[in-house]
């Protein structure tokens, strides 16, 4: 319940404050969001499987975001940022859909 309350408060504050993302961070934000979603879906799957560990989740969440942003940053430095961004999104997308399928099977027994 605390997480849901935190989410609601965060959304309300974001709507009223309307923060602006600095231009230097804009290329990395979508990749960071996809990496964070991967960690969240993995956490939900682990919770349903009964093996959730909050420390593992926090480390996974932070490391996913940092590694994905570093890969995109490296791609930008090499001049192939869009190709590496696409690669990161594809890999994380596959993981997200795999976790979503496992969650679906667990919840609906199908």
C-alpha positions, -999 to +999 in steps of 0.1 A: +000+000+000+029+023+007+042+019-028+009+027-044+006+058-022+041+068-032+032+064-069+001+085-065+020+112-047+047+111-073+023+114-102+004+143-086+036+162-078+049+156-113+016+169-128+016+201-107+054+208-107+059+200-145+096+194-142+118+200-173+143+174-183+177+189-192+186+185-229+218+165-220+197+138-203+169+135-230+186+108-251+191+086-220+157+090-203+136+066-225+163+039-222+164+044-184+126+041-182+127+008-202+155-005-180+135+004-149+104-013-163+125-044-169+135-044-132+099-038-120+085-067-141+113-089-129+104-079-093+068-087-098+077-121-113+100-129-084+073-119-059+048-142-076+073-170-076+080-164-039+117-155-043+115-117-041+144-101-022+142-063-018+180-059-019+183-078-051+154-057-066+171-024-056+205-035-070+188-048-102+168-016-106+198+007-102+222-014-122+198-019-151+193+019-154+230+027-151+242+000-175+216+009-201+224+046-199+262+038-201+256+017-232+237+045-249+263+071-238+291+049-252+271+046-284+268+083-286+305+087-281+312+062-309+286+078-332+263+048-332+240+059-304+207+051-322+219+016-331+229+008-295+197+024-282+177+001-304+197-029-293+191-021-256+154-016-262+152-049-280+170-069-253+151-052-225+118-056-244+124-093-248+130-096-210+099-075-202+077-096-224+092-128-210+085-116-175+050-104-185+043-139-199+054-156-167+033-132-147+003-139-169+008-177-165+011-173-128-020-151-124-043-167-149-029-203-146-026-203-184 
